[in-house]
Amino acid sequence: MSPAEIHVEFAPELALFVPHGRRSGATPLATDGVSTLGHVVESLGVPLTEVGALVVDGHEVPVSHIPAAGESVRVRPVERPQHVPGAPLRFLLDVHLGTLARRLRLLGVDAAYESTDIGDPALATRSAAEKRVLLSRDRGLLRRRELWAGGYVYSTRPEEQLQDVLDRFRPELSPWTRCTACNGTLRKATKEEVAHQLEGGTERSYDVFAQCRECGRAYWKGAHHEQLEAIVERALSLRTQQG
């Protein structure tokens, strides 16, 4: 089948993913007349997790659309806030996003995290099996077919990563209800229940404790509490601004 030339224009928000020569205006592209538009977009480096509407000659089309010669395609970014089907909203983070995972857990967001590299196929499979949104900076991982849902993490700075995820997905926040170590839920605990985890100074200085139902880790308002409180306050303030 003879090649079909189409014109593709990417939204500025997607410029990070496309070759430099395709970052401004509509550029011609030869297609094979067989591949879907979704495949064409991904072949240019853009994970479909980051794509919103695909507009062909003014009409929105599905990713399964087969481009025809002369068509003009506009690739828009995913809309924010992004609706993810199913509930509750849960996340899975790859091995490079441990700090982000802990901060999401601090806010009460269900954020599973692999502390070792289990490989892209296993991560994508877990995302599908548990219906979790996979967060990653690995573009190849986000293009895997078995993936249930995903999102590219644009920044390398944890604070900006957290703000981006909260802005994009708008998860429900319930600070201080999850274990930052294992993602389990917390319960109130007496000093006697967690005494074996406390050093002398801690046992004398604190009376209010929580404990993870899964791993048993004890929590109290220790030396780092002000720093954690600041993270929580910024997140809650952002949520208020979002309405």
N, C-alpha and C positions, 0 to 999 in steps of 0.2 A: 504494500500500500504506500502511495507516494506521501512524502512529508507534508504536513499542513502548517502554514505559518500563522501564528497568532501573535497578539500583542499583550504583554503582561505588565501590569503596573502594581507595585507593592506599596502599601501604606507606609508612611515614614516610621511608624512604630516597629515595623518589621525589617528595617534597614540593617539591623545588626546581623541578620541571618543570610542576606543575599549578597552575591558578588558585587563589588564596588560599581561595576559598569551598569548594574540594573537598579541602582538605588534612587534614581531620579527619572521620573517620566515613564511612559510606556515604552518597552523595548521589544523588538521582534524575537520570536522564538519558534524554531522548527520543532513540531511534534510528529509522532509516528502515526497519528490517526487512530491509534488503538488504546494508548494509555489514558487513564482517567485524569481529570484535572487535579484531583488530590495527589496523584502520583507525580504529575508535572511540578506542582508546587513544592513537594518534598524533595524532588530531584534538584531543585534550585537551592536547597539548604534550609527551608522553612518547615519546622515540625508542625503538623496539623493541630497540635495542642494549642498553638499560638494564633491560629487562623480563625477569624469569625466568618463573616459572609464572603462568598465567592460570587462576584457580580459579572455576568457576561452580557455585554451589549445592553446594560441597564437592567437586567433581570437576574435575580438571585438563583443560583443553581446548586445542586448537591455536589459533594466531592466526587461522586461517581460519573459526573458529566464528562462526555468525550468531546474534547475541543474540536471544532471544525475550522477550516481555513478562513482567515479573515476576522475571526472573533477577537474582540477586545475584552480582556479580563482584568478586573480590579480585585486585588486581594486585600481584604480588610483585616484588622487585628481583632482578637477576641473582645467581646464587649465586657465592660466592668460595671457592676459586679457580675461575675460569671455564674450562671446557674448550672449546677452539677446535678444530674438526675439522681434520685434516691436520697435517703436520709438514714442516719445522720451523716453529716459531712465528715469524712475521715481522710487522713493523709498518710503517705509513706514517703520517707526521705532516704536518699542514697547515702553512701558512706561519707561523703564530703560535706554533709549538711548537719553535723551533730549539734552545733551551737543553735542553729535555727530550730531544730527539733526540740531541744531543751526549753527554748523560749516559748514555743507554741504550747508545750506541756505546762509551763508555768502559768499560761493563760487559760488552762483547762481544755485545750484543743487536743483531740485524739490524734497523736502524731507518732506512728510507728517509725522506727529507725534501725537500720542495719549498721552496727558498729564495725562490721568487717565486710569486705567486698565479696558478695555472694554471686556476682556476675549479673549482667544485664537481663538474660533470659529469666532468671529466678526472680528478680525484682519486678519485671513486667508481669510475670505469672502471678506473683503475690498480689499485685495491684488489681488484677482481674478477679482473683479468687476472693479477696476480701473487700472488693469495691472501694478501693482507696485511691485518692488522687496522688499520683507519683510526682514529687517535686525533685527536680534535678537541674544541673547545669550541663548535663551531657545531652547534646542534641541527638546523637545517634540513639541513645536509650529512649528518648521521647518519640522516636519514629518507629518503635517496635509495634508490630501489628497486634500482639496479644495484650497490649496496654489497655486498661479500662478507661482511665482518664489521666491527664497529666498537666503540668505547668512548668515552664522554664523559669528558673530563678535568675533574674537578670544581674543582680549585684553580687559582689564578693564580700560585702560588709554585712554582718549579721543584723545590725539595726535596720539597714535599708531592706534586707531580705524580708524581715518580719513585716515591715510596713507594706511592702509590695504584696505579700501573701494575704495580709489582712484586708488590703484595699481590693484585691482581685476577687477573692472568694468569700469574704465577709462571714467567716465562721462564727458560731456562737461562742462567747467568751464567758468563762467561769473560773476566774483566777484562784489559785491556791487549792485546786481540787484534784490535781494529778501529780503523780510522782515524776520528777524530772529525770530520774534515772531509768525507769522501766516503762513509763506510760500508764501504770496502774492507777486506780483511783485511791484517794486518801480518805481516812476516817479520823475522827478525834481519838486521842489516846491519852491515857493517864501516864504520869511520870513513872509509875511502877512498871507499866507495860514496856517502856522503852529504856528503862534504867541501865540495862546491860550495854546499850549503845552510847551512853553518856559518859563524858569525862567529869571529874570532880567539879570543876568550875561551872560547867554547863548545868549539872544537876542542881547546884546551889543557886544559880542565877535565873533559871527559867522554870515556869510552871505550866505553860500551855504547849501541848505537843499534838502532832498528827502522825499517822503511820500509814504506809502504803499497804493496801490489802493484798497486793501481789507479792512483793519482795520483802516486805516488813521494814523497810527503811524508815527511820524516824526523822521528823522535821520540826524545827522550832525557829523562832525569830532570832537568828544568830548574827554573827559579825557582818555577813553579806546581805542582810535583809534590806537595808536601805537601797542598795544597788538593784536588787530584784524589784523592790517596790517602785522604783523609778521606771523600770521597764513596763510594769503593769500599768502605771499611771499614764504613760505615753500611749499605750495601746488603747486604754479606755477613752482617753481624750480624742484619739483618732476616730474611734467608733462614734463618739458624740458628734464630731464634725461631719461624719458620713451620714448621720441621721438614721 
